[in-house]
Structures are given as C-alpha cells and as structure tokens.
Amino acid sequence: MIDGLKPYPAYKDSGVEWLGKVPEHWEVLPGRTVFREINDRGHPDEQMLSVTITRGVLRQADLLEERFLERGQVQLQTRSTG
C-alpha cells in the first residue's frame, strides 16, 4: 500500500513532543483551531466521549462525575464473574 511513497525533501520540528518532525511545508495548528465543539445528544445506547484541551479524550460519564485520573495515577477495576 505504501510502496513507492517517497519521503518529503525536508522536515522541521513540530514543536509538539509526541508528534516529532513533520514535513517542512506542513502547518502545525492547535486542535481548537481545526475542530469545532458540538453538543449532540439523544444517543442513549452509545458511550459518549468528550475532548478537552487539558485532559485529552475522556468518557463523558467520567468527565461529568469528575472521575478522571491525574498524571502518574493508576486505576484498577475489578469485575465479579460470579
């Protein structure tokens, strides 16, 4: 599928640690400038997600209950099988 693709001639640092280098002609923009917020309700059988600038993607239920983890914390869940 990617056979024959050639690398870009020049790269630059994206300024985003996890992204690394990008082709020199690319413009790197914050997500808030590319996406718009929508409020879509009425899907009771689907797990809704929320995207935040500071916390990334979270389950909406966790966000509403403020049950998110801080960096470095670990959450363990157990489920009864009986």
VOROGU-152831 format. One record per residue: residue number from 1; residue in three letters; x, y, z of N, C-alpha, C, O, CB in turn. Coordinates in Angstrom, 3 decimals. Glycine has a CB too. Example, Ala and Ser with C-alpha at 12.3 -4.5 7.8 and 13.67 -1.06 7.14 Angstrom:
1 ALA 13.190 -5.690 7.800 12.300 -4.500 7.800 13.200 -3.300 7.800 14.236 -3.319 8.465 11.308 -4.473 9.046
2 SER 12.850 -2.250 7.080 13.670 -1.060 7.140 12.900 0.030 7.870 13.409 1.138 8.039 14.084 -0.598 5.725
***
This chain:
1 MET 0.818 -1.197 0.000 0.000 0.000 0.000 0.859 1.257 0.000 0.524 2.237 -0.665 -0.929 0.000 1.198
2 ILE 1.964 1.236 0.740 2.802 2.437 0.770 4.048 2.291 -0.095 4.923 3.157 -0.094 3.208 2.753 2.197
3 ASP 4.118 1.195 -0.827 5.237 1.021 -1.745 5.254 2.164 -2.752 4.216 2.540 -3.297 5.151 -0.345 -2.468
4 GLY 6.405 2.695 -2.986 6.518 3.768 -3.966 6.387 5.162 -3.380 6.639 6.149 -4.071 5.489 3.588 -5.014
5 LEU 5.995 5.259 -2.106 5.913 6.588 -1.489 7.318 7.077 -1.184 8.160 6.322 -0.698 5.047 6.558 -0.191
6 LYS 7.557 8.321 -1.469 8.877 8.896 -1.238 8.815 9.820 -0.031 7.795 10.472 0.193 9.381 9.660 -2.491
7 PRO 9.891 9.888 0.750 9.896 10.814 1.879 9.877 12.258 1.389 10.284 12.549 0.264 11.123 10.569 2.772
8 TYR 9.406 13.146 2.238 9.428 14.564 1.896 10.872 15.044 1.855 11.719 14.484 2.551 8.597 15.398 2.910
9 PRO 11.172 16.060 1.065 12.564 16.504 0.935 13.131 17.140 2.207 14.333 17.045 2.455 12.671 17.486 -0.196
10 ALA 12.282 17.788 3.017 12.781 18.455 4.226 11.745 18.346 5.340 10.540 18.354 5.088 13.114 19.947 3.940
11 TYR 12.234 18.244 6.580 11.380 18.140 7.755 11.748 19.230 8.745 12.852 19.775 8.718 11.503 16.746 8.407
12 LYS 10.787 19.540 9.630 11.035 20.510 10.701 10.448 19.941 11.987 9.596 19.054 11.955 10.411 21.920 10.366
13 ASP 10.913 20.462 13.116 10.372 20.053 14.404 8.966 20.626 14.528 8.749 21.807 14.254 11.285 20.528 15.584
14 SER 8.017 19.800 14.939 6.621 20.246 15.033 6.377 21.148 16.228 5.402 21.899 16.252 5.698 19.052 15.110
15 GLY 7.262 21.081 17.229 7.014 21.821 18.472 6.119 21.056 19.419 5.811 21.534 20.511 6.396 23.165 18.169
16 VAL 5.694 19.861 19.005 4.840 19.001 19.818 5.636 17.730 20.088 5.966 16.987 19.163 3.457 18.688 19.102
17 GLU 5.941 17.483 21.360 6.853 16.397 21.727 6.460 15.050 21.133 7.304 14.359 20.562 6.920 16.277 23.221
18 TRP 5.190 14.666 21.259 4.777 13.332 20.802 4.684 13.236 19.287 4.682 12.135 18.735 3.442 12.967 21.411
19 LEU 4.608 14.366 18.615 4.469 14.357 17.161 5.816 14.290 16.451 5.934 13.692 15.381 3.714 15.587 16.705
20 GLY 6.823 14.903 17.047 8.154 14.858 16.445 8.269 15.757 15.226 7.740 16.868 15.211 8.501 13.442 16.061
21 LYS 8.966 15.270 14.200 9.193 16.071 12.996 8.075 15.856 11.981 7.521 14.764 11.856 10.550 15.722 12.367
22 VAL 7.763 16.926 11.266 6.735 16.895 10.221 7.339 17.488 8.949 8.346 18.194 9.013 5.439 17.686 10.659
23 PRO 6.737 17.211 7.806 7.239 17.822 6.570 7.307 19.348 6.708 6.425 19.975 7.294 6.339 17.433 5.371
24 GLU 8.348 19.908 6.167 8.628 21.335 6.347 7.486 22.239 5.900 7.296 23.310 6.478 9.871 21.703 5.594
25 HIS 6.728 21.841 4.896 5.660 22.702 4.381 4.358 22.571 5.165 3.410 23.308 4.896 5.403 22.384 2.931
26 TRP 4.286 21.646 6.131 3.068 21.488 6.922 2.935 22.619 7.927 3.931 23.109 8.460 3.063 20.134 7.641
27 GLU 1.706 23.027 8.182 1.409 23.994 9.226 0.861 23.218 10.409 -0.108 22.473 10.265 0.398 25.090 8.736
28 VAL 1.462 23.380 11.569 1.011 22.685 12.768 0.134 23.640 13.558 0.583 24.703 13.986 2.217 22.180 13.628
29 LEU -1.129 23.250 13.749 -2.102 24.100 14.429 -2.650 23.392 15.660 -2.734 22.163 15.674 -3.247 24.486 13.476
30 PRO -3.027 24.143 16.694 -3.681 23.517 17.837 -5.047 22.964 17.419 -5.711 23.526 16.548 -3.834 24.529 19.001
31 GLY -5.453 21.877 18.038 -6.726 21.244 17.711 -7.907 22.202 17.773 -8.844 22.087 16.983 -6.971 20.097 18.639
32 ARG -7.866 23.148 18.708 -9.005 24.066 18.867 -9.202 24.966 17.653 -10.275 25.543 17.480 -8.812 24.924 20.106
33 THR -8.174 25.093 16.807 -8.329 25.916 15.611 -8.824 25.103 14.413 -9.228 25.665 13.396 -7.008 26.586 15.269
34 VAL -8.788 23.784 14.546 -9.163 22.910 13.436 -10.551 22.310 13.643 -11.284 22.083 12.681 -8.131 21.796 13.270
35 PHE -10.911 22.053 14.908 -12.186 21.411 15.221 -13.126 22.393 15.872 -12.702 23.385 16.465 -11.980 20.203 16.127
36 ARG -14.407 22.109 15.756 -15.397 22.926 16.457 -16.141 22.045 17.446 -16.286 20.842 17.230 -16.387 23.600 15.457
37 GLU -16.605 22.638 18.514 -17.320 21.903 19.552 -18.759 21.692 19.114 -19.406 22.614 18.617 -17.265 22.652 20.905
38 ILE -19.252 20.489 19.297 -20.657 20.205 19.031 -21.273 19.600 20.273 -20.587 18.978 21.084 -20.823 19.258 17.814
39 ASN -22.542 19.784 20.412 -23.283 19.214 21.534 -24.363 18.336 20.916 -25.410 18.838 20.507 -23.898 20.337 22.485
40 ASP -24.120 17.048 20.847 -25.016 16.100 20.184 -25.562 15.132 21.227 -24.820 14.329 21.793 -24.279 15.330 19.039
41 ARG -26.829 15.214 21.465 -27.450 14.366 22.496 -28.463 13.421 21.866 -28.779 13.524 20.681 -28.133 15.231 23.580
42 GLY -28.961 12.505 22.674 -30.025 11.618 22.211 -29.526 10.294 21.664 -30.156 9.713 20.780 -30.824 12.304 21.166
43 HIS -28.407 9.811 22.174 -27.869 8.512 21.773 -27.661 7.665 23.036 -26.520 7.409 23.421 -26.522 8.675 20.971
44 PRO -28.740 7.232 23.678 -28.622 6.580 24.984 -27.853 5.262 24.956 -27.333 4.848 25.993 -29.983 6.335 25.540
45 ASP -27.761 4.596 23.826 -27.073 3.309 23.768 -25.590 3.439 23.417 -24.894 2.426 23.340 -27.752 2.418 22.762
46 GLU -25.104 4.629 23.209 -23.709 4.838 22.843 -22.953 5.515 23.974 -23.489 6.385 24.660 -23.607 5.671 21.565
47 GLN -21.710 5.111 24.160 -20.863 5.767 25.144 -20.318 7.043 24.525 -19.613 6.990 23.518 -19.709 4.831 25.616
48 MET -20.628 8.160 25.101 -20.211 9.440 24.556 -18.825 9.801 25.080 -18.479 9.485 26.218 -21.229 10.538 24.909
49 LEU -18.043 10.461 24.245 -16.707 10.897 24.609 -16.670 12.416 24.620 -17.433 13.075 23.914 -15.648 10.324 23.637
50 SER -15.783 12.953 25.419 -15.543 14.388 25.440 -14.072 14.625 25.177 -13.222 13.880 25.664 -15.980 15.020 26.791
51 VAL -13.766 15.663 24.407 -12.389 16.020 24.118 -12.106 17.328 24.834 -12.822 18.314 24.658 -12.129 16.138 22.577
52 THR -11.053 17.328 25.643 -10.685 18.537 26.366 -9.263 18.934 25.994 -8.456 18.088 25.609 -10.816 18.330 27.895
53 ILE -8.966 20.201 26.109 -7.625 20.684 25.801 -6.631 20.171 26.833 -5.522 19.774 26.477 -7.599 22.221 25.748
54 THR -7.009 20.173 28.095 -6.064 19.824 29.149 -6.029 18.349 29.488 -5.021 17.869 30.006 -6.383 20.589 30.370
55 ARG -7.109 17.600 29.211 -7.165 16.191 29.623 -7.254 15.212 28.472 -7.218 14.003 28.700 -8.329 15.980 30.521
56 GLY -7.369 15.687 27.250 -7.477 14.791 26.101 -8.874 14.231 25.959 -9.850 14.918 26.259 -6.482 13.658 26.219
57 VAL -8.985 12.980 25.501 -10.279 12.340 25.272 -10.677 11.561 26.516 -9.913 10.735 27.015 -10.231 11.406 24.030
58 LEU -11.872 11.830 27.009 -12.396 11.164 28.205 -13.793 10.645 27.939 -14.525 11.181 27.107 -12.402 12.121 29.411
59 ARG -14.152 9.596 28.656 -15.556 9.184 28.609 -16.365 10.305 29.241 -15.993 10.821 30.295 -15.797 7.804 29.352
60 GLN -17.459 10.683 28.609 -18.256 11.792 29.113 -18.766 11.520 30.522 -18.844 12.431 31.346 -19.423 12.063 28.181
61 ALA -19.114 10.256 30.796 -19.595 9.910 32.133 -18.528 10.209 33.176 -18.844 10.712 34.255 -20.002 8.429 32.198
62 ASP -17.267 9.907 32.872 -16.190 10.188 33.812 -15.985 11.680 33.989 -15.740 12.152 35.099 -14.900 9.540 33.346
63 LEU -16.085 12.418 32.899 -15.915 13.857 32.974 -17.015 14.478 33.830 -16.749 15.341 34.666 -15.914 14.470 31.570
64 LEU -18.237 14.038 33.616 -19.357 14.589 34.381 -19.267 14.245 35.853 -19.696 15.020 36.707 -20.669 14.087 33.824
65 GLU -18.701 13.068 36.153 -18.559 12.637 37.550 -17.212 13.049 38.128 -16.928 12.796 39.299 -18.725 11.121 37.659
66 GLU -16.367 13.698 37.286 -15.029 14.112 37.699 -14.231 12.925 38.232 -13.550 13.028 39.252 -15.114 15.212 38.763
67 ARG -14.326 11.783 37.520 -13.600 10.580 37.922 -12.400 10.336 37.022 -12.125 9.190 36.666 -14.524 9.366 37.900
68 PHE -11.695 11.365 36.653 -10.536 11.202 35.799 -9.288 11.088 36.660 -9.270 11.516 37.814 -10.414 12.374 34.809
69 LEU -8.271 10.517 36.096 -7.016 10.323 36.804 -6.045 11.450 36.495 -6.039 11.998 35.392 -6.399 8.976 36.438
70 GLU -5.243 11.782 37.462 -4.170 12.734 37.252 -2.961 11.984 36.710 -2.870 10.767 36.866 -3.822 13.489 38.565
71 ARG -2.046 12.686 36.085 -0.830 12.076 35.530 -0.102 11.298 36.629 0.117 11.807 37.728 0.109 13.164 34.914
72 GLY 0.261 10.074 36.313 1.008 9.239 37.247 0.130 8.340 38.103 0.649 7.458 38.787 1.833 10.101 38.133
73 GLN -1.182 8.536 38.084 -2.075 7.686 38.857 -2.475 6.469 38.038 -2.466 6.501 36.807 -3.321 8.467 39.304
74 VAL -2.824 5.405 38.732 -3.246 4.174 38.082 -4.616 3.799 38.629 -4.860 3.879 39.833 -2.212 3.024 38.307
75 GLN -5.502 3.390 37.734 -6.836 2.968 38.145 -6.966 1.469 37.899 -6.668 0.974 36.813 -7.942 3.761 37.378
76 LEU -7.412 0.768 38.918 -7.658 -0.673 38.800 -9.150 -0.911 38.946 -9.795 -0.351 39.833 -6.852 -1.487 39.872
77 GLN -9.690 -1.740 38.077 -11.090 -2.092 38.170 -11.205 -3.601 38.266 -10.496 -4.335 37.578 -11.886 -1.548 36.962
78 THR -12.088 -4.049 39.109 -12.323 -5.485 39.211 -13.770 -5.743 38.853 -14.642 -4.918 39.127 -11.989 -6.028 40.638
79 ARG -14.019 -6.863 38.253 -15.363 -7.211 37.838 -15.676 -8.594 38.380 -14.894 -9.528 38.206 -15.514 -7.162 36.290
80 SER -16.789 -8.718 39.018 -17.203 -10.022 39.555 -17.615 -10.929 38.412 -18.341 -10.511 37.511 -18.368 -9.868 40.573
81 THR -17.155 -12.160 38.447 -17.520 -13.120 37.416 -18.544 -14.115 37.921 -18.921 -15.041 37.203 -16.293 -13.851 36.919
82 GLY -18.990 -13.933 39.132 -19.898 -14.911 39.713 -21.301 -14.550 39.713 -22.137 -15.321 40.186 -19.532 -15.186 41.033
***
